[in-house]
Amino acid sequence: MYQVTRLPNGLTVATAEMPHMASVSLGLWFAVGGRYEPAELNGISHFIEHMLFKGTRRRSARQISEAVEGLGGYLNAFTSEETTCLYARALHVHFEALLDVIMDMFLESRFDPADVEKERQVIKEELASYLDQPHQHAEELLNETVWPDQPLGRPLTGTPKTIDQLTRQQMLSYRGSNYVAAAALVAVAGCVRHAAVVRAARRCAARFPDGPPPCFAPADAGQTTPRVRLCTRDIAQTALILGIRTCSRHDPRRHALRVLNALLGESMSSRLFQALREDTGLAYSVHSSLTFFQDVGLLELEVGLDTDKLTRALRLIRRELDRLRCTAPSWRECRQAQDYLIGQLELSLESTENQMMWLAEHLLGYGRPVLAAEVKRSIAAVTPAQVRAVARDFFRPDRMNLVLVSPLKHTRGLLKLLAG
């Protein structure tokens, strides 16, 4: 059962009561992320997230981690394009202690100048590590290619140049004007009572910054033809990502798109996994995924393979995309994909952490809690004809973006292959 309370200053408190669970998961969320940042502050949200772990007026960085790990729990955080989250999980009897630590991290972080400089170097090492991971590098290049010259196309971690230029004062100012109560959400799942969570959150609410929630500009792909981008590297394999622009999280076609993605490449029984790995042995790593934003979306097909097999693999991928455009999947294949999605959803929500994430992501994304039963009904209602319809809508050359991190020296012929 989900319950939501909005406090007078705009801070939202939401709970998923799971009285049968031993644990509790707590997240402090903000509707602030990478796509809210101006170009000159690229990476500031991620930098701020790091600094929240570096010490408060009451605790050192080590004492922060010990305060949670000493309870048998864990503490983490992430920054995405549209949200930032600090979260922790422990036995439910430690809920008050978890909330105290997370609120202390947000409200009392010191942003000590020496810590800022140390963390600047840590983040630059993080950036360097991504360059050593071809698929991670390809992911960043894909975003640049799909969303050029705008926040969605910039790396969440920033660049070495922007990280070097960010100042402590910029971080404090950005936090004060964007991480406000009206953009904040305390989400809790596990063996807790909603009223107790609201009482605990209310004690901290007055210390949150005031102000209107931040906003971002709509994305604009400006794409009329397929795009191909090559980064030539001295590596053993080619990392391939085909990014296809789709729809927003509010588009009614999203459920059919989920089914399409599942039967295309999300599992070992999917078409691309079978075609590229089981049937032909062209690749070891084959996967597809979907990302929905407030206004746009992206389907990604990721493959790791020997460079000599690239053209053949792309032809097979293109063949499967064209098959789905031309012919609806069978009812059996469609039902198999639906059962997979519904089963994966049900299994994931057995966890208090995933329940907390689900509740928060839907509250921030849709403005209301969304029951899993509602999503399962929508997925189960998808027809093969609807799957074919979304394939026709989105599997078009003017929505395709191919990125390669590869020893390849040129992309001759690849653009023509994408164009069909």
QUIPE-V291418 format. One record per residue. N is the residue number from 0. RES is the residue in one letter. SS is DSSP state (2 for helix, 1 for strand, 0 for the rest). PSI is psi in whole degrees, -180 to 180 (none if undefined). OMEGA is omega in radians with two decimals (999 if undefined). Layout:
N,RES,SS,PSI,OMEGA / N,RES,SS,PSI,OMEGA
This chain:
0,M,0,126,3.12 / 1,Y,1,138,3.04 / 2,Q,1,142,-3.08 / 3,V,1,134,3.06 / 4,T,1,132,3.08 / 5,R,1,120,-3.12 / 6,L,0,161,-3.04 / 7,P,0,-31,-3.12 / 8,N,0,3,3.09 / 9,G,0,-15,3.10 / 10,L,0,130,-3.14 / 11,T,1,138,3.09 / 12,V,1,126,-3.11 / 13,A,1,142,-3.14 / 14,T,1,151,2.93 / 15,A,1,102,-3.09 / 16,E,1,123,3.13 / 17,M,0,76,-2.99 / 18,P,0,-17,-3.13 / 19,H,0,-6,-3.07 / 20,M,0,150,3.09 / 21,A,0,-22,-3.02 / 22,S,1,169,2.97 / 23,V,1,139,3.06 / 24,S,1,133,-3.04 / 25,L,1,132,3.08 / 26,G,1,135,2.96 / 27,L,1,111,-3.02 / 28,W,1,152,3.02 / 29,F,1,139,3.03 / 30,A,0,65,-3.14 / 31,V,0,132,3.12 / 32,G,0,-166,-3.02 / 33,G,2,-34,-3.06 / 34,R,2,-3,3.05 / 35,Y,2,-12,-2.97 / 36,E,0,138,2.94 / 37,P,0,160,-3.03 / 38,A,2,-41,-3.06 / 39,E,2,-15,3.11 / 40,L,2,20,-3.14 / 41,N,0,124,3.14 / 42,G,0,-1,-3.05 / 43,I,2,-35,3.13 / 44,S,2,-44,3.12 / 45,H,2,-39,3.10 / 46,F,2,-45,3.10 / 47,I,2,-44,3.10 / 48,E,2,-45,3.11 / 49,H,2,-43,-3.05 / 50,M,2,-23,3.13 / 51,L,0,-18,3.14 / 52,F,0,-2,-2.94 / 53,K,0,2,3.07 / 54,G,1,146,3.12 / 55,T,1,-177,3.08 / 56,R,0,-22,-3.11 / 57,R,0,-26,-3.01 / 58,R,0,143,2.95 / 59,S,1,172,3.10 / 60,A,2,-42,-3.14 / 61,R,2,-41,-3.13 / 62,Q,2,-30,3.06 / 63,I,2,-51,-3.12 / 64,S,2,-39,3.14 / 65,E,2,-33,-3.11 / 66,A,2,-29,3.12 / 67,V,2,-47,-3.12 / 68,E,2,-29,3.09 / 69,G,0,-14,3.07 / 70,L,0,3,-3.06 / 71,G,0,14,-3.11 / 72,G,0,-172,3.05 / 73,Y,1,159,-3.03 / 74,L,1,137,-3.12 / 75,N,1,180,3.12 / 76,A,1,161,3.02 / 77,F,1,157,3.03 / 78,T,1,128,3.08 / 79,S,0,-173,3.14 / 80,E,0,-35,-3.02 / 81,E,0,-5,-3.12 / 82,T,0,161,2.95 / 83,T,1,140,-3.07 / 84,C,1,132,2.90 / 85,L,1,128,-3.10 / 86,Y,1,158,-3.13 / 87,A,1,158,3.11 / 88,R,1,139,3.10 / 89,A,1,-178,3.03 / 90,L,1,146,-2.99 / 91,H,2,-25,3.14 / 92,V,2,-14,-3.11 / 93,H,2,15,-3.10 / 94,F,2,-48,-3.10 / 95,E,2,-38,3.13 / 96,A,2,-41,3.10 / 97,L,2,-46,-3.14 / 98,L,2,-40,3.13 / 99,D,2,-43,-3.14 / 100,V,2,-49,-3.07 / 101,I,2,-41,3.10 / 102,M,2,-37,3.08 / 103,D,2,-43,3.14 / 104,M,2,-43,-3.10 / 105,F,2,-46,-2.98 / 106,L,2,-25,-3.00 / 107,E,2,14,3.12 / 108,S,1,137,-3.01 / 109,R,0,-28,-3.04 / 110,F,0,49,3.14 / 111,D,0,133,-3.09 / 112,P,2,-39,3.13 / 113,A,2,-38,3.11 / 114,D,2,-37,3.09 / 115,V,2,-45,-3.11 / 116,E,2,-40,3.10 / 117,K,2,-43,-3.10 / 118,E,2,-28,3.05 / 119,R,2,-42,3.13 / 120,Q,2,-38,3.10 / 121,V,2,-45,-3.12 / 122,I,2,-37,3.10 / 123,K,2,-33,3.03 / 124,E,2,-37,3.07 / 125,E,2,-44,3.11 / 126,L,2,-43,-3.13 / 127,A,2,-36,-3.14 / 128,S,2,-33,3.13 / 129,Y,2,-34,3.12 / 130,L,2,-25,3.12 / 131,D,0,-3,3.12 / 132,Q,0,101,-3.03 / 133,P,2,-41,-3.12 / 134,H,2,-36,3.08 / 135,Q,2,-42,3.10 / 136,H,2,-42,3.12 / 137,A,2,-36,3.12 / 138,E,2,-45,3.13 / 139,E,2,-40,3.12 / 140,L,2,-35,3.11 / 141,L,2,-46,3.13 / 142,N,2,-42,3.09 / 143,E,2,-36,-3.08 / 144,T,2,-42,-3.10 / 145,V,2,-40,-3.06 / 146,W,0,68,-3.04 / 147,P,0,142,3.01 / 148,D,0,42,3.09 / 149,Q,0,164,-3.00 / 150,P,2,-40,-3.13 / 151,L,2,-22,-3.14 / 152,G,2,-3,-3.12 / 153,R,0,150,-3.13 / 154,P,0,138,3.13 / 155,L,0,-31,-3.11 / 156,T,0,-5,-3.05 / 157,G,0,-173,3.09 / 158,T,0,163,3.08 / 159,P,2,-37,-3.13 / 160,K,2,-50,-3.10 / 161,T,2,-36,3.12 / 162,I,2,-39,3.10 / 163,D,2,-30,-3.03 / 164,Q,2,-18,-3.11 / 165,L,0,135,-3.13 / 166,T,0,161,3.08 / 167,R,2,-43,-3.10 / 168,Q,2,-38,3.08 / 169,Q,2,-41,3.14 / 170,M,2,-45,3.14 / 171,L,2,-42,3.13 / 172,S,2,-43,-3.12 / 173,Y,2,-42,3.11 / 174,R,2,-44,-3.09 / 175,G,2,-30,-3.07 / 176,S,2,-15,-3.09 / 177,N,2,-37,-3.10 / 178,Y,0,65,-3.01 / 179,V,1,165,-3.10 / 180,A,2,-39,-3.10 / 181,A,2,-16,3.11 / 182,A,2,5,-3.00 / 183,A,1,151,3.13 / 184,L,1,127,2.95 / 185,V,1,114,-3.12 / 186,A,1,132,-3.08 / 187,V,1,136,3.06 / 188,A,1,140,3.11 / 189,G,1,-157,-3.09 / 190,C,0,76,3.13 / 191,V,0,165,3.02 / 192,R,0,138,-3.08 / 193,H,2,-44,-3.10 / 194,A,2,-38,3.14 / 195,A,2,-38,3.11 / 196,V,2,-43,3.13 / 197,V,2,-44,3.13 / 198,R,2,-44,-3.12 / 199,A,2,-42,-3.14 / 200,A,2,-34,-3.11 / 201,R,2,-31,-3.12 / 202,R,2,-24,-3.12 / 203,C,2,-17,-2.91 / 204,A,2,-39,-3.05 / 205,A,0,-17,-3.10 / 206,R,0,-4,3.10 / 207,F,0,145,3.07 / 208,P,1,146,3.06 / 209,D,0,168,3.07 / 210,G,0,167,3.13 / 211,P,0,151,3.08 / 212,P,0,148,3.14 / 213,P,0,166,3.11 / 214,C,0,168,3.14 / 215,F,0,160,3.12 / 216,A,0,146,3.09 / 217,P,0,150,3.09 / 218,A,0,152,3.13 / 219,D,0,104,-3.12 / 220,A,0,-33,3.14 / 221,G,0,37,-3.02 / 222,Q,0,132,3.08 / 223,T,0,-13,3.14 / 224,T,0,162,3.09 / 225,P,0,153,3.14 / 226,R,1,141,3.08 / 227,V,1,132,3.12 / 228,R,1,130,-3.12 / 229,L,1,132,2.95 / 230,C,1,108,-3.08 / 231,T,1,123,-3.12 / 232,R,0,152,3.10 / 233,D,0,81,-3.12 / 234,I,0,166,-3.04 / 235,A,0,-34,-3.06 / 236,Q,0,168,2.96 / 237,T,1,129,2.99 / 238,A,1,117,-3.07 / 239,L,1,131,2.95 / 240,I,1,124,3.01 / 241,L,1,113,3.14 / 242,G,1,129,-3.11 / 243,I,1,118,3.13 / 244,R,1,133,-3.11 / 245,T,0,-128,-3.01 / 246,C,0,173,-3.12 / 247,S,0,171,3.12 / 248,R,0,-12,-3.14 / 249,H,0,-9,-3.08 / 250,D,0,131,-3.13 / 251,P,0,-17,3.12 / 252,R,0,-7,-3.02 / 253,R,2,-32,-3.11 / 254,H,2,-41,3.06 / 255,A,2,-34,3.12 / 256,L,2,-36,3.08 / 257,R,2,-42,3.12 / 258,V,2,-43,3.10 / 259,L,2,-46,-3.13 / 260,N,2,-40,-3.13 / 261,A,2,-44,-3.11 / 262,L,2,-18,-3.12 / 263,L,2,-47,-3.03 / 264,G,2,11,-3.03 / 265,E,2,-18,-3.06 / 266,S,0,174,-3.12 / 267,M,0,-22,3.12 / 268,S,0,3,-3.09 / 269,S,0,163,-3.07 / 270,R,2,-48,-3.07 / 271,L,2,-38,3.10 / 272,F,2,-44,3.13 / 273,Q,2,-44,-3.07 / 274,A,2,-43,-3.01 / 275,L,2,-26,-3.11 / 276,R,2,-58,-3.02 / 277,E,2,-42,-3.05 / 278,D,2,-38,-3.01 / 279,T,0,-17,-3.11 / 280,G,0,25,-3.10 / 281,L,0,-25,-3.03 / 282,A,1,153,3.01 / 283,Y,1,-48,-3.09 / 284,S,1,118,3.13 / 285,V,1,125,-3.10 / 286,H,1,150,3.00 / 287,S,1,155,-3.12 / 288,S,1,160,3.14 / 289,L,1,140,3.01 / 290,T,1,129,3.09 / 291,F,1,134,3.02 / 292,F,0,-178,-3.13 / 293,Q,0,-31,-3.01 / 294,D,0,-14,-3.08 / 295,V,0,177,3.10 / 296,G,1,169,-3.10 / 297,L,1,131,2.98 / 298,L,1,130,-3.11 / 299,E,1,132,3.02 / 300,L,1,117,-3.07 / 301,E,1,133,-3.14 / 302,V,1,139,2.98 / 303,G,1,125,-3.03 / 304,L,1,166,3.04 / 305,D,0,138,-3.05 / 306,T,2,-33,-3.14 / 307,D,2,-19,-3.11 / 308,K,2,4,-3.00 / 309,L,2,-51,-3.06 / 310,T,2,-42,3.13 / 311,R,2,-41,3.13 / 312,A,2,-42,3.13 / 313,L,2,-37,3.09 / 314,R,2,-41,3.12 / 315,L,2,-41,3.09 / 316,I,2,-47,-3.13 / 317,R,2,-37,3.12 / 318,R,2,-44,-3.13 / 319,E,2,-38,3.09 / 320,L,2,-43,3.14 / 321,D,2,-37,3.10 / 322,R,2,-42,-3.13 / 323,L,2,-30,3.07 / 324,R,2,-36,-3.01 / 325,C,2,-33,-3.02 / 326,T,0,127,3.10 / 327,A,0,145,3.06 / 328,P,0,161,3.10 / 329,S,0,161,3.06 / 330,W,2,-36,-3.13 / 331,R,2,-46,-3.14 / 332,E,2,-39,3.12 / 333,C,2,-45,-3.14 / 334,R,2,-37,3.12 / 335,Q,2,-43,3.11 / 336,A,2,-40,3.12 / 337,Q,2,-44,3.13 / 338,D,2,-38,3.10 / 339,Y,2,-49,-3.12 / 340,L,2,-45,-3.12 / 341,I,2,-42,3.11 / 342,G,2,-44,3.11 / 343,Q,2,-39,3.12 / 344,L,2,-47,-3.12 / 345,E,2,-42,3.14 / 346,L,2,-41,-3.10 / 347,S,2,-34,-3.06 / 348,L,0,5,2.97 / 349,E,0,-18,-3.10 / 350,S,0,137,3.08 / 351,T,2,-35,3.13 / 352,E,2,-45,3.14 / 353,N,2,-34,3.05 / 354,Q,2,-43,3.11 / 355,M,2,-45,3.14 / 356,M,2,-45,3.14 / 357,W,2,-49,-3.13 / 358,L,2,-48,-3.08 / 359,A,2,-45,-3.10 / 360,E,2,-38,3.14 / 361,H,2,-36,3.07 / 362,L,2,-45,-3.13 / 363,L,2,-33,-3.09 / 364,G,2,-34,-3.05 / 365,Y,2,-8,-3.14 / 366,G,0,9,3.13 / 367,R,0,155,3.03 / 368,P,0,141,-3.14 / 369,V,0,123,3.13 / 370,L,0,143,3.10 / 371,A,2,-35,-3.14 / 372,A,2,-35,3.12 / 373,E,2,-44,3.14 / 374,V,2,-40,3.13 / 375,K,2,-40,3.10 / 376,R,2,-41,-3.13 / 377,S,2,-40,3.11 / 378,I,2,-44,-3.11 / 379,A,2,-24,-3.10 / 380,A,0,-8,-3.11 / 381,V,0,136,3.13 / 382,T,0,159,3.05 / 383,P,2,-37,3.12 / 384,A,2,-36,3.11 / 385,Q,2,-35,3.08 / 386,V,2,-46,3.10 / 387,R,2,-38,-3.11 / 388,A,2,-43,3.13 / 389,V,2,-30,3.04 / 390,A,2,-42,3.10 / 391,R,2,-36,3.14 / 392,D,2,-39,-2.93 / 393,F,2,-25,-3.13 / 394,F,0,65,-3.12 / 395,R,0,149,-3.12 / 396,P,2,-36,-3.08 / 397,D,2,6,3.05 / 398,R,2,2,-3.02 / 399,M,1,138,-3.14 / 400,N,1,115,-3.10 / 401,L,1,127,3.09 / 402,V,1,135,3.13 / 403,L,1,129,2.89 / 404,V,1,113,-2.79 / 405,S,1,157,2.96 / 406,P,0,-5,3.12 / 407,L,0,144,-3.11 / 408,K,0,-13,-3.10 / 409,H,0,169,3.14 / 410,T,0,23,-3.10 / 411,R,0,132,3.09 / 412,G,0,-19,-3.07 / 413,L,2,-38,3.13 / 414,L,2,-42,3.12 / 415,K,2,-38,3.13 / 416,L,2,-41,3.11 / 417,L,2,-38,-3.09 / 418,A,2,-20,3.09 / 419,G,0,none,999
